Amino acid sequence: MLPPDQWGSDEPAPPYDVPRGTCPRCGSDQVVHLVIGMPASPEEFGSGPDWVSWVGCIHPGFDRSCADCGHTWDARLDGANDE
């Protein structure tokens, strides 16, 4: 999610620079990040690497998924979900 201090600011938000990581289940590097919440400006929506998906305000219950094995997890829980 974008830092709240960027909202309403005239300063552009910093680029998305979170490391992609690997899947805790299969070890693949084909991890998709789901960015929860709305970006600070329309220009930022959809910006970033192609493995970042802006999902808006609807939280699917996870913020990472593996394009290879389909595993989903919440990065804040260190991949502890077993979905």
Contacts in CASP RR format, 6 or more apart in sequence:
PFRMAT RR
TARGET T0000
AUTHOR 0000-0000-0000
METHOD contacts of the structure
MODEL  1
MLPPDQWGSDEPAPPYDVPRGTCPRCGSDQVVHLVIGMPASPEEFGSGPD
WVSWVGCIHPGFDRSCADCGHTWDARLDGANDE
1 35 0 8 1.000
1 36 0 8 1.000
1 37 0 8 1.000
2 13 0 8 1.000
2 35 0 8 1.000
2 37 0 8 1.000
2 39 0 8 1.000
2 40 0 8 1.000
2 44 0 8 1.000
3 13 0 8 1.000
6 13 0 8 1.000
6 14 0 8 1.000
6 40 0 8 1.000
7 40 0 8 1.000
8 40 0 8 1.000
9 40 0 8 1.000
12 41 0 8 1.000
13 39 0 8 1.000
13 40 0 8 1.000
13 41 0 8 1.000
13 44 0 8 1.000
15 47 0 8 1.000
15 48 0 8 1.000
16 33 0 8 1.000
16 35 0 8 1.000
16 47 0 8 1.000
16 48 0 8 1.000
16 49 0 8 1.000
16 52 0 8 1.000
18 33 0 8 1.000
20 29 0 8 1.000
20 31 0 8 1.000
20 33 0 8 1.000
20 49 0 8 1.000
20 51 0 8 1.000
21 29 0 8 1.000
21 31 0 8 1.000
22 28 0 8 1.000
22 29 0 8 1.000
22 31 0 8 1.000
23 29 0 8 1.000
23 30 0 8 1.000
23 31 0 8 1.000
23 66 0 8 1.000
23 68 0 8 1.000
23 69 0 8 1.000
23 71 0 8 1.000
24 71 0 8 1.000
24 73 0 8 1.000
24 78 0 8 1.000
24 79 0 8 1.000
25 66 0 8 1.000
25 69 0 8 1.000
25 71 0 8 1.000
26 66 0 8 1.000
26 68 0 8 1.000
26 69 0 8 1.000
26 71 0 8 1.000
28 66 0 8 1.000
28 67 0 8 1.000
28 68 0 8 1.000
28 69 0 8 1.000
30 51 0 8 1.000
30 66 0 8 1.000
30 67 0 8 1.000
30 68 0 8 1.000
31 51 0 8 1.000
31 64 0 8 1.000
31 65 0 8 1.000
31 66 0 8 1.000
31 67 0 8 1.000
32 51 0 8 1.000
32 52 0 8 1.000
32 53 0 8 1.000
32 64 0 8 1.000
32 65 0 8 1.000
32 66 0 8 1.000
32 67 0 8 1.000
33 51 0 8 1.000
33 52 0 8 1.000
33 53 0 8 1.000
33 63 0 8 1.000
33 64 0 8 1.000
33 75 0 8 1.000
34 53 0 8 1.000
34 55 0 8 1.000
34 60 0 8 1.000
34 62 0 8 1.000
34 63 0 8 1.000
34 64 0 8 1.000
34 65 0 8 1.000
35 52 0 8 1.000
35 53 0 8 1.000
35 54 0 8 1.000
35 55 0 8 1.000
35 56 0 8 1.000
35 63 0 8 1.000
36 55 0 8 1.000
36 56 0 8 1.000
36 57 0 8 1.000
36 59 0 8 1.000
36 63 0 8 1.000
37 54 0 8 1.000
37 55 0 8 1.000
37 56 0 8 1.000
37 57 0 8 1.000
38 45 0 8 1.000
38 56 0 8 1.000
38 57 0 8 1.000
39 45 0 8 1.000
39 46 0 8 1.000
39 47 0 8 1.000
39 54 0 8 1.000
45 54 0 8 1.000
46 52 0 8 1.000
46 54 0 8 1.000
51 67 0 8 1.000
60 72 0 8 1.000
61 72 0 8 1.000
61 74 0 8 1.000
62 72 0 8 1.000
62 73 0 8 1.000
62 74 0 8 1.000
62 81 0 8 1.000
62 83 0 8 1.000
63 73 0 8 1.000
63 74 0 8 1.000
63 75 0 8 1.000
63 76 0 8 1.000
64 72 0 8 1.000
64 73 0 8 1.000
64 74 0 8 1.000
64 75 0 8 1.000
64 79 0 8 1.000
65 71 0 8 1.000
65 72 0 8 1.000
65 73 0 8 1.000
66 72 0 8 1.000
71 83 0 8 1.000
72 81 0 8 1.000
72 83 0 8 1.000
73 79 0 8 1.000
73 80 0 8 1.000
73 81 0 8 1.000
73 83 0 8 1.000
74 80 0 8 1.000
74 81 0 8 1.000
END
